[in-house]
Amino acid sequence: MVGTGRRQLRRMLVLETGMVTVAGLVIGTAVAAVPLTAFAVSVAGTAPYLPPVHYGVIAGAVALAAAAGTLVPGAAGGRFVLGRRAG
């Protein structure tokens, strides 16, 4: 990215990763909850339950995967993408 420093690029990557991760967790939870609730109520007669600690572990794993996939390449300040020459 022309005109950006390493700190600016890293900050942008962290903010974008965080926003996409939160949006993915919220939308994914909502989309999965609808059929899961319908199935659980029809089969067991009760609403499904996931302990908050288990959800936290899942959310943490998602956040860790998103951070690794974005921040490891971004740690070089964009040189992985920007430093390549067409050839």
Gaussian input, Z-matrix of N, CA and C with variables (Angstrom, degrees):
# hf/3-21g

backbone

0 1
 N
 C     1     B1
 C     2     B2     1     A1
 N     3     B3     2     A2     1     D1
 C     4     B4     3     A3     2     D2
 C     5     B5     4     A4     3     D3
 N     6     B6     5     A5     4     D4
 C     7     B7     6     A6     5     D5
 C     8     B8     7     A7     6     D6
 N     9     B9     8     A8     7     D7
 C    10    B10     9     A9     8     D8
 C    11    B11    10    A10     9     D9
 N    12    B12    11    A11    10    D10
 C    13    B13    12    A12    11    D11
 C    14    B14    13    A13    12    D12
 N    15    B15    14    A14    13    D13
 C    16    B16    15    A15    14    D14
 C    17    B17    16    A16    15    D15
 N    18    B18    17    A17    16    D16
 C    19    B19    18    A18    17    D17
 C    20    B20    19    A19    18    D18
 N    21    B21    20    A20    19    D19
 C    22    B22    21    A21    20    D20
 C    23    B23    22    A22    21    D21
 N    24    B24    23    A23    22    D22
 C    25    B25    24    A24    23    D23
 C    26    B26    25    A25    24    D24
 N    27    B27    26    A26    25    D25
 C    28    B28    27    A27    26    D26
 C    29    B29    28    A28    27    D27
 N    30    B30    29    A29    28    D28
 C    31    B31    30    A30    29    D29
 C    32    B32    31    A31    30    D30
 N    33    B33    32    A32    31    D31
 C    34    B34    33    A33    32    D32
 C    35    B35    34    A34    33    D33
 N    36    B36    35    A35    34    D34
 C    37    B37    36    A36    35    D35
 C    38    B38    37    A37    36    D36
 N    39    B39    38    A38    37    D37
 C    40    B40    39    A39    38    D38
 C    41    B41    40    A40    39    D39
 N    42    B42    41    A41    40    D40
 C    43    B43    42    A42    41    D41
 C    44    B44    43    A43    42    D42
 N    45    B45    44    A44    43    D43
 C    46    B46    45    A45    44    D44
 C    47    B47    46    A46    45    D45
 N    48    B48    47    A47    46    D46
 C    49    B49    48    A48    47    D47
 C    50    B50    49    A49    48    D48
 N    51    B51    50    A50    49    D49
 C    52    B52    51    A51    50    D50
 C    53    B53    52    A52    51    D51
 N    54    B54    53    A53    52    D52
 C    55    B55    54    A54    53    D53
 C    56    B56    55    A55    54    D54
 N    57    B57    56    A56    55    D55
 C    58    B58    57    A57    56    D56
 C    59    B59    58    A58    57    D57
 N    60    B60    59    A59    58    D58
 C    61    B61    60    A60    59    D59
 C    62    B62    61    A61    60    D60
 N    63    B63    62    A62    61    D61
 C    64    B64    63    A63    62    D62
 C    65    B65    64    A64    63    D63
 N    66    B66    65    A65    64    D64
 C    67    B67    66    A66    65    D65
 C    68    B68    67    A67    66    D66
 N    69    B69    68    A68    67    D67
 C    70    B70    69    A69    68    D68
 C    71    B71    70    A70    69    D69
 N    72    B72    71    A71    70    D70
 C    73    B73    72    A72    71    D71
 C    74    B74    73    A73    72    D72
 N    75    B75    74    A74    73    D73
 C    76    B76    75    A75    74    D74
 C    77    B77    76    A76    75    D75
 N    78    B78    77    A77    76    D76
 C    79    B79    78    A78    77    D77
 C    80    B80    79    A79    78    D78
 N    81    B81    80    A80    79    D79
 C    82    B82    81    A81    80    D80
 C    83    B83    82    A82    81    D81
 N    84    B84    83    A83    82    D82
 C    85    B85    84    A84    83    D83
 C    86    B86    85    A85    84    D84
 N    87    B87    86    A86    85    D85
 C    88    B88    87    A87    86    D86
 C    89    B89    88    A88    87    D87
 N    90    B90    89    A89    88    D88
 C    91    B91    90    A90    89    D89
 C    92    B92    91    A91    90    D90
 N    93    B93    92    A92    91    D91
 C    94    B94    93    A93    92    D92
 C    95    B95    94    A94    93    D93
 N    96    B96    95    A95    94    D94
 C    97    B97    96    A96    95    D95
 C    98    B98    97    A97    96    D96
 N    99    B99    98    A98    97    D97
 C   100   B100    99    A99    98    D98
 C   101   B101   100   A100    99    D99
 N   102   B102   101   A101   100   D100
 C   103   B103   102   A102   101   D101
 C   104   B104   103   A103   102   D102
 N   105   B105   104   A104   103   D103
 C   106   B106   105   A105   104   D104
 C   107   B107   106   A106   105   D105
 N   108   B108   107   A107   106   D106
 C   109   B109   108   A108   107   D107
 C   110   B110   109   A109   108   D108
 N   111   B111   110   A110   109   D109
 C   112   B112   111   A111   110   D110
 C   113   B113   112   A112   111   D111
 N   114   B114   113   A113   112   D112
 C   115   B115   114   A114   113   D113
 C   116   B116   115   A115   114   D114
 N   117   B117   116   A116   115   D115
 C   118   B118   117   A117   116   D116
 C   119   B119   118   A118   117   D117
 N   120   B120   119   A119   118   D118
 C   121   B121   120   A120   119   D119
 C   122   B122   121   A121   120   D120
 N   123   B123   122   A122   121   D121
 C   124   B124   123   A123   122   D122
 C   125   B125   124   A124   123   D123
 N   126   B126   125   A125   124   D124
 C   127   B127   126   A126   125   D125
 C   128   B128   127   A127   126   D126
 N   129   B129   128   A128   127   D127
 C   130   B130   129   A129   128   D128
 C   131   B131   130   A130   129   D129
 N   132   B132   131   A131   130   D130
 C   133   B133   132   A132   131   D131
 C   134   B134   133   A133   132   D132
 N   135   B135   134   A134   133   D133
 C   136   B136   135   A135   134   D134
 C   137   B137   136   A136   135   D135
 N   138   B138   137   A137   136   D136
 C   139   B139   138   A138   137   D137
 C   140   B140   139   A139   138   D138
 N   141   B141   140   A140   139   D139
 C   142   B142   141   A141   140   D140
 C   143   B143   142   A142   141   D141
 N   144   B144   143   A143   142   D142
 C   145   B145   144   A144   143   D143
 C   146   B146   145   A145   144   D144
 N   147   B147   146   A146   145   D145
 C   148   B148   147   A147   146   D146
 C   149   B149   148   A148   147   D147
 N   150   B150   149   A149   148   D148
 C   151   B151   150   A150   149   D149
 C   152   B152   151   A151   150   D150
 N   153   B153   152   A152   151   D151
 C   154   B154   153   A153   152   D152
 C   155   B155   154   A154   153   D153
 N   156   B156   155   A155   154   D154
 C   157   B157   156   A156   155   D155
 C   158   B158   157   A157   156   D156
 N   159   B159   158   A158   157   D157
 C   160   B160   159   A159   158   D158
 C   161   B161   160   A160   159   D159
 N   162   B162   161   A161   160   D160
 C   163   B163   162   A162   161   D161
 C   164   B164   163   A163   162   D162
 N   165   B165   164   A164   163   D163
 C   166   B166   165   A165   164   D164
 C   167   B167   166   A166   165   D165
 N   168   B168   167   A167   166   D166
 C   169   B169   168   A168   167   D167
 C   170   B170   169   A169   168   D168
 N   171   B171   170   A170   169   D169
 C   172   B172   171   A171   170   D170
 C   173   B173   172   A172   171   D171
 N   174   B174   173   A173   172   D172
 C   175   B175   174   A174   173   D173
 C   176   B176   175   A175   174   D174
 N   177   B177   176   A176   175   D175
 C   178   B178   177   A177   176   D176
 C   179   B179   178   A178   177   D177
 N   180   B180   179   A179   178   D178
 C   181   B181   180   A180   179   D179
 C   182   B182   181   A181   180   D180
 N   183   B183   182   A182   181   D181
 C   184   B184   183   A183   182   D182
 C   185   B185   184   A184   183   D183
 N   186   B186   185   A185   184   D184
 C   187   B187   186   A186   185   D185
 C   188   B188   187   A187   186   D186
 N   189   B189   188   A188   187   D187
 C   190   B190   189   A189   188   D188
 C   191   B191   190   A190   189   D189
 N   192   B192   191   A191   190   D190
 C   193   B193   192   A192   191   D191
 C   194   B194   193   A193   192   D192
 N   195   B195   194   A194   193   D193
 C   196   B196   195   A195   194   D194
 C   197   B197   196   A196   195   D195
 N   198   B198   197   A197   196   D196
 C   199   B199   198   A198   197   D197
 C   200   B200   199   A199   198   D198
 N   201   B201   200   A200   199   D199
 C   202   B202   201   A201   200   D200
 C   203   B203   202   A202   201   D201
 N   204   B204   203   A203   202   D202
 C   205   B205   204   A204   203   D203
 C   206   B206   205   A205   204   D204
 N   207   B207   206   A206   205   D205
 C   208   B208   207   A207   206   D206
 C   209   B209   208   A208   207   D207
 N   210   B210   209   A209   208   D208
 C   211   B211   210   A210   209   D209
 C   212   B212   211   A211   210   D210
 N   213   B213   212   A212   211   D211
 C   214   B214   213   A213   212   D212
 C   215   B215   214   A214   213   D213
 N   216   B216   215   A215   214   D214
 C   217   B217   216   A216   215   D215
 C   218   B218   217   A217   216   D216
 N   219   B219   218   A218   217   D217
 C   220   B220   219   A219   218   D218
 C   221   B221   220   A220   219   D219
 N   222   B222   221   A221   220   D220
 C   223   B223   222   A222   221   D221
 C   224   B224   223   A223   222   D222
 N   225   B225   224   A224   223   D223
 C   226   B226   225   A225   224   D224
 C   227   B227   226   A226   225   D225
 N   228   B228   227   A227   226   D226
 C   229   B229   228   A228   227   D227
 C   230   B230   229   A229   228   D228
 N   231   B231   230   A230   229   D229
 C   232   B232   231   A231   230   D230
 C   233   B233   232   A232   231   D231
 N   234   B234   233   A233   232   D232
 C   235   B235   234   A234   233   D233
 C   236   B236   235   A235   234   D234
 N   237   B237   236   A236   235   D235
 C   238   B238   237   A237   236   D236
 C   239   B239   238   A238   237   D237
 N   240   B240   239   A239   238   D238
 C   241   B241   240   A240   239   D239
 C   242   B242   241   A241   240   D240
 N   243   B243   242   A242   241   D241
 C   244   B244   243   A243   242   D242
 C   245   B245   244   A244   243   D243
 N   246   B246   245   A245   244   D244
 C   247   B247   246   A246   245   D245
 C   248   B248   247   A247   246   D246
 N   249   B249   248   A248   247   D247
 C   250   B250   249   A249   248   D248
 C   251   B251   250   A250   249   D249
 N   252   B252   251   A251   250   D250
 C   253   B253   252   A252   251   D251
 C   254   B254   253   A253   252   D252
 N   255   B255   254   A254   253   D253
 C   256   B256   255   A255   254   D254
 C   257   B257   256   A256   255   D255
 N   258   B258   257   A257   256   D256
 C   259   B259   258   A258   257   D257
 C   260   B260   259   A259   258   D258

   B1=1.4435
   B2=1.5218
   B3=1.2679
   B4=1.4575
   B5=1.5230
   B6=1.3213
   B7=1.4530
   B8=1.5100
   B9=1.3083
   B10=1.4663
   B11=1.5144
   B12=1.3074
   B13=1.4544
   B14=1.5252
   B15=1.3148
   B16=1.4633
   B17=1.5249
   B18=1.3189
   B19=1.4673
   B20=1.5215
   B21=1.3297
   B22=1.4647
   B23=1.5228
   B24=1.3164
   B25=1.4557
   B26=1.5216
   B27=1.3263
   B28=1.4626
   B29=1.5250
   B30=1.3186
   B31=1.4691
   B32=1.5228
   B33=1.3265
   B34=1.4564
   B35=1.5322
   B36=1.3193
   B37=1.4584
   B38=1.5234
   B39=1.3275
   B40=1.4685
   B41=1.5259
   B42=1.3222
   B43=1.4667
   B44=1.5252
   B45=1.3082
   B46=1.4580
   B47=1.5170
   B48=1.3218
   B49=1.4583
   B50=1.5189
   B51=1.3208
   B52=1.4630
   B53=1.5133
   B54=1.3172
   B55=1.4700
   B56=1.5257
   B57=1.3227
   B58=1.4583
   B59=1.5275
   B60=1.3222
   B61=1.4570
   B62=1.5188
   B63=1.3218
   B64=1.4657
   B65=1.5210
   B66=1.3226
   B67=1.4734
   B68=1.5223
   B69=1.3168
   B70=1.4637
   B71=1.5120
   B72=1.3220
   B73=1.4672
   B74=1.5276
   B75=1.3153
   B76=1.4722
   B77=1.5207
   B78=1.3162
   B79=1.4633
   B80=1.5251
   B81=1.3176
   B82=1.4660
   B83=1.5143
   B84=1.3251
   B85=1.4621
   B86=1.5200
   B87=1.3107
   B88=1.4680
   B89=1.5258
   B90=1.3168
   B91=1.4681
   B92=1.5306
   B93=1.3232
   B94=1.4595
   B95=1.5204
   B96=1.3255
   B97=1.4674
   B98=1.5236
   B99=1.3160
   B100=1.4656
   B101=1.5278
   B102=1.3346
   B103=1.4673
   B104=1.5251
   B105=1.3365
   B106=1.4570
   B107=1.5167
   B108=1.3191
   B109=1.4601
   B110=1.5232
   B111=1.3110
   B112=1.4611
   B113=1.5223
   B114=1.3030
   B115=1.4645
   B116=1.5229
   B117=1.3249
   B118=1.4662
   B119=1.5255
   B120=1.3102
   B121=1.4686
   B122=1.5205
   B123=1.3289
   B124=1.4623
   B125=1.5186
   B126=1.3211
   B127=1.4605
   B128=1.5224
   B129=1.3180
   B130=1.4651
   B131=1.5179
   B132=1.3101
   B133=1.4627
   B134=1.5072
   B135=1.3260
   B136=1.4654
   B137=1.5259
   B138=1.3136
   B139=1.4627
   B140=1.5286
   B141=1.3205
   B142=1.4697
   B143=1.5261
   B144=1.3233
   B145=1.4673
   B146=1.5208
   B147=1.3047
   B148=1.4540
   B149=1.5250
   B150=1.3273
   B151=1.4659
   B152=1.5327
   B153=1.3152
   B154=1.4681
   B155=1.5278
   B156=1.3260
   B157=1.4661
   B158=1.5235
   B159=1.3247
   B160=1.4632
   B161=1.5363
   B162=1.3201
   B163=1.4684
   B164=1.5279
   B165=1.3206
   B166=1.4626
   B167=1.5171
   B168=1.3288
   B169=1.4699
   B170=1.5232
   B171=1.3324
   B172=1.4683
   B173=1.5299
   B174=1.3281
   B175=1.4648
   B176=1.5265
   B177=1.3071
   B178=1.4641
   B179=1.5183
   B180=1.3301
   B181=1.4615
   B182=1.5253
   B183=1.3366
   B184=1.4654
   B185=1.5252
   B186=1.3282
   B187=1.4655
   B188=1.5277
   B189=1.3225
   B190=1.4617
   B191=1.5268
   B192=1.3294
   B193=1.4687
   B194=1.5315
   B195=1.3192
   B196=1.4721
   B197=1.5198
   B198=1.3215
   B199=1.4627
   B200=1.5225
   B201=1.3231
   B202=1.4688
   B203=1.5205
   B204=1.3134
   B205=1.4593
   B206=1.5163
   B207=1.3148
   B208=1.4599
   B209=1.5216
   B210=1.2996
   B211=1.4568
   B212=1.5228
   B213=1.3246
   B214=1.4634
   B215=1.5336
   B216=1.3380
   B217=1.4744
   B218=1.5324
   B219=1.3214
   B220=1.4591
   B221=1.5147
   B222=1.3273
   B223=1.4622
   B224=1.5288
   B225=1.3114
   B226=1.4586
   B227=1.5236
   B228=1.3164
   B229=1.4541
   B230=1.5154
   B231=1.3239
   B232=1.4530
   B233=1.5127
   B234=1.3255
   B235=1.4712
   B236=1.5186
   B237=1.3443
   B238=1.4627
   B239=1.5212
   B240=1.3001
   B241=1.4614
   B242=1.5153
   B243=1.3244
   B244=1.4522
   B245=1.5144
   B246=1.3330
   B247=1.4509
   B248=1.5215
   B249=1.3045
   B250=1.4661
   B251=1.5147
   B252=1.2868
   B253=1.4579
   B254=1.5214
   B255=1.2939
   B256=1.4673
   B257=1.5151
   B258=1.3036
   B259=1.4554
   B260=1.4095
   A1=107.48
   A2=114.98
   A3=121.58
   A4=109.84
   A5=115.74
   A6=120.75
   A7=115.04
   A8=118.59
   A9=119.94
   A10=109.55
   A11=114.69
   A12=120.26
   A13=110.25
   A14=115.06
   A15=119.44
   A16=111.99
   A17=116.38
   A18=119.82
   A19=111.14
   A20=116.81
   A21=120.39
   A22=110.83
   A23=116.82
   A24=121.01
   A25=111.00
   A26=116.48
   A27=120.55
   A28=110.81
   A29=117.09
   A30=120.80
   A31=110.64
   A32=116.50
   A33=120.34
   A34=110.57
   A35=117.30
   A36=120.69
   A37=111.61
   A38=117.04
   A39=120.79
   A40=110.70
   A41=117.21
   A42=120.17
   A43=111.61
   A44=117.53
   A45=120.50
   A46=111.26
   A47=117.08
   A48=120.52
   A49=110.79
   A50=116.59
   A51=120.13
   A52=112.73
   A53=117.02
   A54=120.12
   A55=111.54
   A56=117.06
   A57=120.06
   A58=111.06
   A59=117.47
   A60=120.98
   A61=110.94
   A62=117.64
   A63=120.89
   A64=110.39
   A65=116.74
   A66=119.51
   A67=110.56
   A68=117.55
   A69=120.99
   A70=112.62
   A71=116.85
   A72=119.91
   A73=111.37
   A74=116.86
   A75=120.43
   A76=110.73
   A77=117.13
   A78=120.43
   A79=110.88
   A80=117.32
   A81=120.89
   A82=112.65
   A83=116.85
   A84=120.60
   A85=110.49
   A86=116.86
   A87=120.26
   A88=111.32
   A89=116.83
   A90=120.51
   A91=110.94
   A92=117.67
   A93=120.45
   A94=112.25
   A95=117.41
   A96=120.72
   A97=112.54
   A98=117.59
   A99=120.29
   A100=111.68
   A101=120.75
   A102=118.53
   A103=113.11
   A104=117.32
   A105=119.90
   A106=111.21
   A107=117.04
   A108=120.98
   A109=110.55
   A110=117.81
   A111=120.69
   A112=110.83
   A113=117.90
   A114=121.23
   A115=111.61
   A116=117.19
   A117=120.83
   A118=111.38
   A119=116.81
   A120=119.77
   A121=110.38
   A122=118.03
   A123=119.60
   A124=112.22
   A125=118.67
   A126=121.16
   A127=111.71
   A128=117.63
   A129=120.91
   A130=113.01
   A131=117.41
   A132=120.12
   A133=114.54
   A134=117.24
   A135=120.99
   A136=109.35
   A137=114.85
   A138=120.11
   A139=109.48
   A140=117.68
   A141=119.60
   A142=110.68
   A143=114.83
   A144=119.80
   A145=108.78
   A146=116.23
   A147=122.82
   A148=106.95
   A149=116.90
   A150=118.57
   A151=111.13
   A152=116.38
   A153=119.91
   A154=113.67
   A155=117.24
   A156=120.01
   A157=110.09
   A158=116.96
   A159=120.35
   A160=110.74
   A161=116.22
   A162=119.15
   A163=109.99
   A164=116.55
   A165=120.46
   A166=112.40
   A167=116.62
   A168=120.44
   A169=109.81
   A170=117.05
   A171=121.03
   A172=110.22
   A173=116.87
   A174=120.89
   A175=110.86
   A176=117.21
   A177=120.94
   A178=112.27
   A179=116.52
   A180=120.24
   A181=110.95
   A182=116.65
   A183=120.79
   A184=110.11
   A185=116.70
   A186=120.68
   A187=111.31
   A188=116.92
   A189=120.96
   A190=110.96
   A191=116.56
   A192=119.90
   A193=111.04
   A194=116.54
   A195=120.00
   A196=110.65
   A197=116.94
   A198=120.31
   A199=111.23
   A200=116.50
   A201=119.49
   A202=111.17
   A203=116.66
   A204=119.95
   A205=114.05
   A206=117.25
   A207=120.46
   A208=111.97
   A209=117.00
   A210=120.22
   A211=114.17
   A212=117.95
   A213=118.99
   A214=110.13
   A215=118.73
   A216=117.36
   A217=112.27
   A218=117.01
   A219=120.35
   A220=113.73
   A221=117.51
   A222=120.51
   A223=111.68
   A224=115.83
   A225=119.57
   A226=111.86
   A227=117.12
   A228=120.83
   A229=113.10
   A230=116.38
   A231=120.07
   A232=114.52
   A233=118.12
   A234=120.28
   A235=112.24
   A236=118.00
   A237=119.61
   A238=110.79
   A239=116.50
   A240=121.19
   A241=111.04
   A242=116.35
   A243=120.24
   A244=114.15
   A245=117.05
   A246=120.20
   A247=113.62
   A248=118.25
   A249=120.58
   A250=111.30
   A251=114.57
   A252=119.95
   A253=108.72
   A254=115.44
   A255=119.45
   A256=108.35
   A257=115.08
   A258=114.63
   A259=114.91
   D1=118.94
   D2=-175.52
   D3=-70.62
   D4=130.79
   D5=175.14
   D6=88.19
   D7=0.73
   D8=179.46
   D9=-106.44
   D10=144.17
   D11=175.45
   D12=-87.25
   D13=171.93
   D14=179.77
   D15=-61.23
   D16=-41.62
   D17=-179.39
   D18=-64.01
   D19=-41.23
   D20=179.35
   D21=-65.11
   D22=-42.71
   D23=179.31
   D24=-64.40
   D25=-44.47
   D26=179.66
   D27=-63.84
   D28=-40.67
   D29=178.83
   D30=-63.88
   D31=-42.93
   D32=178.32
   D33=-62.34
   D34=-43.35
   D35=179.44
   D36=-62.98
   D37=-42.37
   D38=179.57
   D39=-64.42
   D40=-45.38
   D41=-179.73
   D42=-64.69
   D43=-44.86
   D44=179.63
   D45=-64.94
   D46=-42.16
   D47=178.40
   D48=-61.81
   D49=-43.14
   D50=178.95
   D51=-63.72
   D52=-43.72
   D53=-179.49
   D54=-66.17
   D55=-43.52
   D56=179.87
   D57=-67.42
   D58=-37.57
   D59=178.70
   D60=-64.90
   D61=-46.97
   D62=179.66
   D63=-63.90
   D64=-44.51
   D65=179.28
   D66=-62.19
   D67=-41.76
   D68=178.62
   D69=-63.89
   D70=-40.98
   D71=178.39
   D72=-65.88
   D73=-43.27
   D74=-178.95
   D75=-66.66
   D76=-49.92
   D77=-178.74
   D78=-66.43
   D79=-42.68
   D80=178.65
   D81=-62.29
   D82=-40.13
   D83=177.98
   D84=-65.55
   D85=-44.04
   D86=-179.33
   D87=-65.20
   D88=-44.05
   D89=-179.16
   D90=-66.00
   D91=-40.06
   D92=-179.58
   D93=-74.36
   D94=-29.08
   D95=-176.08
   D96=-68.39
   D97=-33.14
   D98=-176.41
   D99=-63.54
   D100=-58.86
   D101=179.74
   D102=-68.84
   D103=-32.81
   D104=178.68
   D105=-62.95
   D106=-43.40
   D107=178.46
   D108=-65.33
   D109=-44.52
   D110=179.34
   D111=-60.96
   D112=-44.22
   D113=-179.99
   D114=-66.61
   D115=-45.32
   D116=-177.90
   D117=-64.40
   D118=-41.07
   D119=179.97
   D120=-67.68
   D121=-39.90
   D122=-178.66
   D123=-72.03
   D124=-33.82
   D125=-177.21
   D126=-89.63
   D127=-50.53
   D128=-173.49
   D129=-100.77
   D130=-17.26
   D131=-179.12
   D132=80.63
   D133=7.12
   D134=178.73
   D135=-133.09
   D136=161.02
   D137=177.00
   D138=-75.97
   D139=147.58
   D140=178.10
   D141=-68.87
   D142=153.34
   D143=-179.40
   D144=-135.78
   D145=130.35
   D146=173.64
   D147=-124.10
   D148=120.06
   D149=179.44
   D150=-57.46
   D151=141.84
   D152=-178.39
   D153=-56.20
   D154=-32.42
   D155=179.40
   D156=-64.92
   D157=-40.45
   D158=179.45
   D159=-66.38
   D160=-41.17
   D161=177.46
   D162=-63.81
   D163=-38.39
   D164=177.65
   D165=-62.78
   D166=-38.14
   D167=177.86
   D168=-65.72
   D169=-43.57
   D170=178.14
   D171=-62.44
   D172=-46.58
   D173=179.82
   D174=-63.16
   D175=-38.88
   D176=177.68
   D177=-64.65
   D178=-40.49
   D179=178.16
   D180=-65.36
   D181=-39.90
   D182=177.46
   D183=-63.87
   D184=-45.09
   D185=-179.97
   D186=-64.48
   D187=-39.25
   D188=178.94
   D189=-65.32
   D190=-42.78
   D191=178.51
   D192=-65.10
   D193=-41.50
   D194=179.04
   D195=-65.23
   D196=-42.53
   D197=179.94
   D198=-65.04
   D199=-42.15
   D200=179.96
   D201=-65.21
   D202=-40.26
   D203=-178.82
   D204=-72.05
   D205=-20.07
   D206=-177.86
   D207=-106.57
   D208=-45.44
   D209=-171.17
   D210=-82.31
   D211=-27.44
   D212=178.20
   D213=-65.13
   D214=-49.78
   D215=175.13
   D216=-65.67
   D217=-33.02
   D218=-178.63
   D219=-75.68
   D220=-12.18
   D221=-178.76
   D222=-65.13
   D223=-23.46
   D224=179.05
   D225=-84.90
   D226=7.24
   D227=178.78
   D228=73.46
   D229=24.94
   D230=178.34
   D231=88.93
   D232=5.30
   D233=-177.46
   D234=-67.34
   D235=-25.71
   D236=179.14
   D237=-61.33
   D238=-39.42
   D239=-178.22
   D240=-94.17
   D241=-47.40
   D242=-172.42
   D243=-78.06
   D244=-22.17
   D245=-175.66
   D246=-85.21
   D247=-8.36
   D248=-178.90
   D249=-77.73
   D250=144.89
   D251=176.89
   D252=-105.02
   D253=143.04
   D254=176.05
   D255=-68.60
   D256=135.30
   D257=-178.15
   D258=-158.91

